[in-house]
Amino acid sequence: MTSATNDGLRQAALDYHEFPKPGKLEIRATKPLANGRDLARAYSPGVAEACLEIKEDAAHASRFTARGNLVAVVTNGTAVLGLGNIGALASKPVMEGKAVLFKKFANIDCFDIELNEPDPEKLAEIVCAMEPTFGAINLEDIKAPDCFIVEKICRERMNIPVFHDDQHGTAIVVGAAAKNALHVAGKAFEEIKIVSTGGGAAGIACLNMLLKLGVKRENVWLCDVHGLVYEGREVDMNPQKAAFAQKSDLRTLEDVIGGADMFLGLSGPRVLTQEMVAKMTPRPIIFALANPTPEILPDEARAVHPDAIIATGRSDFPNQVNNVLCFPFIFRGALDVGATEINDAMQLACIDGIADLARATTSAEAAAAYHGEQLTFGADYLIPKPFDPRLVGIVSSAVAKAAMESGVATRPIEDLQAYRAKLNQSVFKSALLMRPVFEAAATASRRIVFAEGEDERVLRTAQAVLEETTEQPILIGRPEVIQHRCEQAGLSIRPGRDFSIVNPEKDDRYRDYWGSYHAIMARRGVTPDLAKAIMRTNSTAIAAVMVQREEADSMICGTFGQYLWHMNYITQVLGTSELRPVGALSLMILEDGPLFIADTHVHAEPTPQQIADTVIGAARHVRRFGRKPQIALCSHSQFGNLDCDTGQRMRGALEILDSAPRSFAYEGEMHIDAALDPELRERIFPDGRLDGPANVLVFANTDAASGVRNILKMKGGGLEVGPILMGMGNRAHIVTPSITPRGLLNMAAIAGTPVAHYG
């Protein structure tokens, strides 16, 4: 790497920490503080009530304060990353980063606390004194052997979890990686010989964990900068190292590496040579975890042992051993059950959860975050990626269960399945709102045909559909392409075995399909030859014909191409006097709740009747999500104050809606701010028909609707479910090219809802 590149990376990192405001953390209030009433509740006199409740019962602190979801990351800066003893103040960026990871991956609030206290016993005293503030303590970057002393004192005196991540977090991730590496190599913990370098906190903790997993102590050979740790050695020894002392005349790493099944390095660069690797057993496991330069580079090790299974601490090689796979999730589970400690059972449960997840099909979210990487379980994929959103549900629920079973949970969870679902909802923002849709879809096994069956997003969706629903996916595409892409993406599904395929290039039903299409379109200028060509090349038309022939119950298309192009073929084949596209409805999931937007795609300048139909359709669909429709007809005009085109059409729609009884609330025409702010609306137009803020915004043109949708998505952090094509009896839906596999799964659930539920 050139000097200019290094300088550029350094400046980019500094800019990241400095702008737009210094640091990586801020504090936000979770309750409103907008008026005197709020102030009286937040502080004096109302705050006294919460204080008295906690005085009466200390457990109430988790009800009335943030303590139950608050962790302290505590350090004295004596052993920071690969930087060494840089002091408490210089360690602050690292601790802030740790706090950010807690929040990002497990939604745990965190304060970083850097203490100028080198004495381990005094440091422990300070940490113990903070127990009333925090629900758990994460010790970080404290040098050995001081870290052992601090942790021991804190664990003995504190009644909340105390976890030294450098030790136990590393040990857990190493344990999970080792479990899967042995599975790949066909070896067992009880049989292997381990040679380890590094007698620090992380190295000792990893060895202790491997013993708990079944490794025999006599098969562990620990080396440090002074060579083998042997019985009788006096140089640089402590009780933790002495526990692994071997009765041997051998003295160096080179002396003991012969016949080793596993090398565990937590020491320094270039410690392991190719000559040493050559002495290891076939299919050796090499965990070279020193940062930034490992004990041996993977390419060098494989030059000697091509079958070696290798992990490092770096992100630019496969199998990065990264503590973020562990600490957010083990703390999440511990906090949620009010654990008094993080014990062996919880740590082993964490290992099992991480290891098992790596063997499962890779999530679409992880695949997107690590685009281009092969994420299929094997020698180069032993542990999942940190951005796999399933980690929190799988690992944290396993930890919570272990805490309850081992008797350290003060707030046991009655329904672990519901708890896991709640954790998943914290990372899959659509999960809670989609629950009634998925439940309705589970009442029938509908056949869903995906027009773009070769798209990787569709393949991942098909896998999820088979795992999470009762639906039967049908994919349109070439079998060999679908097979190859399933293998490439690490998916377990296979065409012909798990789902059926329509091959546009060669299918026994081709004659029937083009014949059906021609029969529909013969008087609209489509010749037999053109019908044949369309049924060979147009997967949207093929899917529509399948639904029309009742070979599928619903279709999904639109992962590429323009929305109206797809709608043209759907309308041609499936449109009737009763079934016609009414409008497209997008559900935007925002931080403060859901907001529905229509019509985002179908009618560029809808007539009053089309607007009224959109309102009626939107009300029906909003109920599918378990919500009460509160519909605002939005315009540049506000309650008749402008005689503009959108105002005229909205007023026309209101007349149509008012002409018959309606089972939902609607009002208009109005500005968006009046729709969303009931107090503003009441000042402008008292005694309107809406109760509270609108949850559906209907616009008079697609430019406005689509613009609001995209702004909410790109700038407001909104997650879109949809667009839902209204008016087609749930027989067809057109998505947009930006849709994710999770979005496609949501649309499959909507398409999978029986007509009886559709209303």
N, C-alpha and C positions, 0 to 999 in steps of 0.2 A: 504494500500500500504506500503510495507516494506521500511526501510531506504535505503537499497541498491538500490531498484527500483527508489526511489526519487533521489538518487545521480546520478544514471545512466541517468535519464531523464534530470536532471539539466546539466550534462556534455554534453549530446547530443545537448541540446539547445545552450549552449555556443559554442560548436564546429561549429554548424550551422552558428552562427554569425561571427565566426573568420576565418573559412577556406572556400575555398582556398585563399580568400582575405578578409580582415576585412569589415564588413558591408554588407548591402543587396542591395546597389545601385551603379551604375557607370554612367558616361556620355559618350554617343557615338555620333559621328558626323553622320549627315544624308546626307552629301554631300561629294564627293571625295576631297581629299586634297593630291594629289600625285605628283604635279609638280608646276612650277612657274605660269602657267596659272590658275590653281585652286586657288593658293594663292592670285593672283591678283583679283580674283572674290570674294573670301571669305573675304578678308580683303582689305587693301588699294591697288589700288584706287576704285575697283569695289563696295565695300561695301557702298560707298557714295551714289550710285544711289538708293539703298534701303532706306537709311536714308532720302534722299530728298523726296522720294515718301510718306513716313510716315509723314514727316513734312507738306507736302501738304494736306494729308488726313489721320487722325489718324486711320481710319478703315483699312488702308492698312497694319497696323501692323500684322493683322491676315493673310495677304497674304505673307509677306516677312520675318516673324519671327515665332518663336514657340509659341508666346504669346497666340494665339487662342486655343492651346491645352495644356496649361501649368497652373497647379494649385499649390498653396502654401498650405501646411499643417502647420499651425502656432499654437504654444503652448508656455506657460510659465512654464509648468510642475507642475501646482499647484493641479491637480486632475487627476492623471494618472491611468487608468485602475482601478484595486483594490489596487493600491500602494499608493495612496494619493499624498501629496505634496512632490515629490522627487526632484524637481528642473528641470530646463530646460535641463541641460546636460544629466542627467540620463534618461530623457524622449526620448532621440534621437533614441534608438532602436525601440520604439513604433512608432514614426513618420516615420522612414524609412520603417517600415512594412506597414504603411498606404499608403505610396507612391508606394510600390510594388503592393499593391492591386489595386490601381488606374490603374497601367499599365497592370496588369494581366487581370483584368476583363473588362476594358473599353478602353484600349490602350491610356490612358491619361498620359502625362508626368507630373512629380510632383517633387517639391523641398520641403524637410522638413526644416522648419525654427524654431529653438528653441531660445527663447528670454528671457534674464535675466531681466524681468520687471514685478514686482508684482503689480504695480499700474495699474488698468484697463484703466483709461483714457490715460495714457502714452502708454500703450500697444496698444490701439486703434490708437493712433497717428502714431506709427511705422507701423502698418498694413496698414493704409490708404496711407502712403508714398510709399508703394510698388506697388500701382496700375499700374504704367507703365510696370511693369515686368510681371504681371500675368493676365490670363483670368478669374480667379476665386480664391476665398479664402475659405479654409476649416479650420475653427477654431476647435481646438481639446484640450481636457483635461485641460480646464480652470475652476477653481472652481466657484461655485455659491456663491453669486449673481454676482461676477465680470463678468462672461461670458455673463450675460444679458446686462451689461453696454457696454462691448466691442462690442458685436454684434450690439447693437442699434446704437452706434456711427458709426461703419463701414458701416452699411446698409444705414444710412442717408447720408454719405459723399462719398461713393464709387459708381461708375457707372458700377460695375461688380458684379456677384453673390457672396454673403457672406453667408456661411452656417455653422452653428455650429452643427456638426454631432452628438455630444453627446446629444443635444436636439432633433433636427429635424430628424436626421437619425434614432434614436431610436424610435421616435414618429411614423415615417412612417412605419417601420417594425411592431411595435406594432399595428398600425392601420390596416395593412393588415392581421395580424394574428387574431386580434379581429373580423374583418369583416367575416373571414371564420369560426372562432369559433362560432360566433352567428348563422351563416348559419347552421352549424352542430347541434347546440343546439336548433335551431328553435326559437330563440329570436331576438329582434330588439333593435337597439341602443336607440331608443326613450323610451323604456320601462324599461331598466335595471338599477339596483342600483350598483354603483361601489364603492368599498372601496380600497383606495390606501395608500401604505406606501412609504415614501421617498419624501421629499419636495425639492430635488435638481433640477438641470437643466433638467435632463432627465425625472424625474417624472412629473414636471410641464408641460413640452412640450408634454408628452404623454396625459395628461389630456386635455390640450388645443386642441390637435388633435382629441381626442374622442368627444369633444364638437362639433367640425366642422363636425364630422361624424353623429351627431344627438343625442348624449347623453345630457340629461338635466342637467344643472348646479346644480339644487337642489338635484339631485340624486347622486352627487359625494361627497364622504366623504374622506377627505385627512388627514392622520395621519403622524407624524414624530416621532423622538425620545422623544419628549415631550408629545405625545398623539395627540388627535384630534386638528386640526386647526379650532378654533371656533371664532365667533365674540367677540371681546374684549380681545383676548389673546395678550399678549405683549412680551412673551418670544420667542426669535429666530424667529421673523417675518420679512417679506419683502413684497413688493407689490404683487409679484407673488404668494406667498402663500395666502395672504389676499384675493385674488380674489376667493379662494375656501373655505373661512371661512363659517362654518355652524352656524346658530342660534340654539344652542342646549345646554342642560345641560349634555349631554354625554361627556366623557372625554378620554376614552381609545379605542384601537383597538378592544378589546373584547366587549366593549359596543356597537360598531357600526356595527360589522360584521354580525349580524343577518339579514337574508333575503337578503344578498348580492348575486347578480347574477355573479359578476366578482370581483376578487381580483387582483389588479395590484401592484406588489412589485418591487420597485427599491431601496431597502434599505440595509438590512443586513441579516445574516444567522439566521435561526430558529425563525424568527419574527412571523410567522403564525403557530399556533398549530393545532393539530387534533381536539381539542374541538371547535376551531373557525371554522374550515372547516365544522364541523357537523352542524353549525348554518346557513350555506349558503343554497340557494335554490337548488332544484334538478337540475342535469346537470350543476354544477357550472363551471365557467371558471376561472382558476387559472394561472396567469402569475407570476411566482416566478423567477424574473430575476436577483437577486443578484448573484454576482460571487466572488469567486468560489463556495461558498455554498449558495444555494437558500434559500428563506424564509421558504420553506418547501420542502422536497424531494418528488418527484412524487409518490413513493410507499406508503409513509405515508399518502398523501392526498387521494389516491385511496383506502386505507384501510378503510377510513370513507365514501368516496363517490366514489364507483367504476365507476360511470359514469362521473367523472370529466374530463374536457378538460384542459390539462396542457401544458404550455410552460415554458421553462427555458432559461437561457443564456448560457447553457453548451452544448457541442457537443456530449456528451455521453448519452443524453436523446433526445427523439423526440421533434420537434418544437423548435429548437434553434433560439431565436431572435437575429439575427446577422446583424449589420449595413451594412455589405458588400453586402447585398441584395439590398441596396438602394444607398449609396453615389456614387459608380462609375457610375451608370447609370443615376442618376439625373444630375450629373455634365456633363456627355456625351451629354445628350440632351440639357442642358443649353448652353454649349460651342458651339455646332454645329449651334445654331440659334443666337448666339451672345446675349444671354439674359442679361439684365441689373440687374436682381435679380432672386432669386428662390422664387416664391410667393406661396400662398395657392393653386391656381389652379394646379400648377406644382406638388406640394406635393401630392395633392389628386389624380392626374393622376398616380403618382408613386405608390400609395397605390392600386389603381384599377388594374394596370398592374401586380403587384406582386401577389395580391390575385387571379386574374383570371388565372395566369399561374399555380398556385398550383392546380387549379381545372382541368386543362388540363392533358392529358396523359404525364407522366414523360418522359423526353428525355432519349435517350440511353446513352448519355454522362454522365448525372447525375447518372443514374443507375450504370454505370461502376465505377464512382468515389466513390459511396456509396454502393458498392457491399454488398448484404446481407440484406440491410435495405428495409423495406416495404415503397414504395414511392407512395402510392395510397391515393388520397384525402380523408380526414376524420379526426377524432379526433387526430390521431397521425401524420398527415401530413397536417398542416394548411398553411404552406408557403413553397415555393420551396427551393431547395438547392442552395448554392452560385455557384456551378460548373455547373448549368444548363445554357448552352450556349445561350438559347433563351432569357435570361433576358435582354441582351443589346439591342436586336432588339425590343422587346415588350415594355420594360419600357422606354428606351431612346426615342423611337419614340413617345410614349404617352406624355412624358414630353415636347418634342419639340413642339408637336401639341398644348399642353396647353399653352406653352409660347407664341406661335403665336396668339392663340385665345384671350389671356389675354392682348396682346399688349406690351409685354416686349421683344420681339425678334427684334434685329436690322438687322439680316440676315435671313429673313424667307426662309423656304425651300418650293420650288414649288411643288415637287412631293414626298409626304411623303412615298408612297409605295416604290419608288425607294430608298429613304433614308433608310428605314427599311431593304431593300434587301442589301444595302451597309453595314449596321451594321452587318447583318448576315454573310456577306462575310468576315468580320474582324475576326469572330470566326470559321466559317466553311471555311477553307482555300481552299477547292475545289469548293466553290459556283460559283465564277466568271468564272473559266475555264469550269465548267460543264454547265453553262447557255445555250450555243448553243445546247448542247446535250439534255437538258431538254426541250428546245423549240421545237426541232425536234421530240422528243418523244411525245409531246403534240398534234401532228397532227394526231395521230392514237391511238386507244385503243387496245394495244397488250396484249395478255395473257402470263404472265410469270409464269412458274412453278418453284418452289423452291424445290429442292430435299430433303434438310434437314429441313423439315417444323416444327420439334419440337424444334429446336434450338432457344433460346430466342432472339438472334440477328436477326434471320429470322422473328420472330414474330414482333419485333419492326420495322423491315424493311417493313413488310406487312402493319403495321399501317401507316407508313410514305408514302408508295406507294399510299394508299387509300386517304391520306390527301393531298398529293402534286402532284400527277400525274393522268393521265387518264387510267393507266394500271390496269389490272385485275390480282391480285395475285392468284395463285393456290398453295396449300401447300401439300406436301406428308408427312403423319404422322398419328398417332392414334388420333382420335377426342378427346377422353377424356384427353389425355396428353396435346394436344394443348389448349383445353379449360382451364385446370387447370393452365397451364403456362401463359396464357393470364391474368387470374385473379390474379395470383401471382405477375406478373410484373406490374399490374395496367393498363393494356391496355384495351381500350374500345371495340376493335374488338372481334368478336366471330365467330367461324367456322360455316359454313352453312348459316349465316346471312350476313356476310361481305365478305367472300371469300369461295371458294370451296376447298374441301379436297379430296385427294386420300388416302384411308386407305389400307396400304399393307396387313393388316390382314384380311380385309373383304371389298370387293368392287365388285359391280355388273359388273364392266368392266374387272375383273380379267381374265376371259376366253379370252376376246378379246386381252388383253395385252400379255399374255404369248403366245397366238397364233401368234400374230404379231412378237414377238421376235423370236419365233421358226422358222417362215417362213424366217426371215432374216438370221438366224444362223444355219439352219438345215445342210447345207453342210460345216459347220465349226466345226463340232463335238458336237453341242448342241442338246441333246435329248429333247423330250417333258418334261420328268421329271425334267431335269436340267433347262429348260426354266421356268417351274412352280416355281421351288425353287428360281430362280433369281428374278422373278416378285413378290415373297413374301418378299424378304430380301434386294434387291439392289435398293435403291431409285434413284440412278443415272441412272440405266438402265430403271427404270419405267419412269422417266422424259424424257429420250431420246425417248422412245417409244411413249409417249404422243405427243412430237413434230413431230415425224415421222408420226403419225396418224392425224396430224393437229388438235389435241385437245388443243394444246398450240403453241404459236408462237416462244417462246424461253425458254431456261432453264438455271438455275443457280445452280451450285453445288460446293462442295469443302470446306465447312466450317469445315470439318474434313477429314482426310485421305490424301493420297499422290496424287499429281497432275496427274502423268502419269496413276495411277490406274483409276481415273475418266475418263481421256482422252481415255483410251482403250475402255470403253463402249460407249462413245459418238461417237468415230470413227466407232465402230462396227455397230451402229444403224443408224447414220446420215451421215456417210462418203460416198461420191460418187466420181466419177472421177473429178467432178467440185468442190465439197466441201471436203476439206481435211485440217487438221491443218497445218498452215503455220508457225506460231510462236506465242509467247506470248509477248505482249507489255505492259509495265508498265509506267504509267505517274507518275513521281515524282514531286510534287509541292514543290519547294524550296523557300527560302527567296527572291532570286533574279529572280524567274520565273520558268516556267515549263521545265522539261527535260524528254524526253522519252527514255526508255531503252528496247532493244530487242536483242536476243530472250532469255527470262528469264527461260523458262520451257520446251519447246517442243522438240527441237533438240539438243541433247548433243554435237554433233560435226557436224554441218550442212555442207552439200555439197555446192559448189559454187552456184548451182541452188537454193537450199533452202535459202541461204543467200540473193540472189537476190529477191526471192519471199518475204522474210521478209522485205526487203527494200521497195518494192512496196506496200506491205500491210501496213507498218508503215506510208508511205506517205499518203495513203488514210485515215487512222485513225486520223492522226495529223490534217488533214483538218476538221475533224468532230468537233474539239475543236476550230475552227476558227484560226488556226495557219498555217503559211507558212512553209512547211517542209524544214529543212536544215539538211541533213543526213550525218553523218560521219561513215565510215566503220572502226572500231577500231581493232588494232592488235598490237602484239609486234614489228612487222616490221613497218617502217615508210617510205612510198613512195618508196618501193622497196629496202630498205637498208639491209634487212635480207631475207635469203631464208628459213624461218621457215614455219612450217605447216600452222599456221594461216595466215601468209602473202600470201602464195600460194593460199589458198582458197579465201581470200579476193580479190586478184588480178583476180582470176577466176570469182568471182561474178561481179567485175567491167566490165570485158569483156562482160558478159551477159547483164548487164544494158546498156552498151554502144552500144549494137547491135540494139537497137531500140530507137526512140525518147522518152524522158521522160519529164513529166510536172513538175518535181520537181528537186531541186538541191541535188547532192550527191557527195562525194569525199572520197578518201582513197587510200591505207590503211594508218592509222596514229595512233599515240598515243592519249590518252584522252586529255592531256594538249594542244596538237596542235588543237584538235577538238574544244576545248572551248576557246582558246585564238587566235583570228584572227591575232594579231601582230606576235606572235610566228610562226604561220602557214605560214604567208607571208614570213618570213625570211627563213624558211626551204624549202618552196615550193611556190614560187611566182606565182601569176595569177591562183590560183586554182579556182574551180567551186563554192565554198561556199562563201556566202556573210555574214560576221559576224560570231558569234559563232554558232556552231551546236546546234540544239535543239533535235536531235535524235542521240543516240549512238547505233550502231548495232555491236554486238560482234560475234566472230567466235566460241564460245562455251558457254554453259549455265552457267558453273562455273564462268566465268568472268562477264557475264551479271547479274546473280543472286547476285554475290558478290557485284558488284557496287550498285545494287538496295538496298540490305540490309544495306550496309554502309551508303548510303544516308538517309535511313529511320531511322537507329538507332543512327548514330553519326551526321548526317547533318541536323536533324530535318525535313526531307522530309516526306510529306504525300503522300501515294500511292493511285492512282486510277487504279484499275486493279487487276491482269493481265487481259488484253483483249485477248481473243482467236481469232486470225486472221485466215481467210480462211474458216470459217464455215458459212458464210452468215448470221452472227448474230443470228444463231439458238441455240448456246450453248456457255456458258462461265464457266470457272472453276476458282473459287477464291482460296485463301489460308486460312489456319486455323486462321491466325492472323487478318483477316479482321474484321472491326467494322461494326455496323449497318449503320453508315453513308456511309462506303465504299460499303456495299451491296446495299444501295439506289442508289448510283452512278452507280453501275453495272446494276441495274434494269433499270435505265434511258438509259444506253447504249444498253441493250438488248431490250428496248422498242422503239428504233429508227426504223422507217420503212425502208425497204430495199431500197426504192428510195433515202433516205438520206444517207444510208450506202454506196452507190456507188459501 
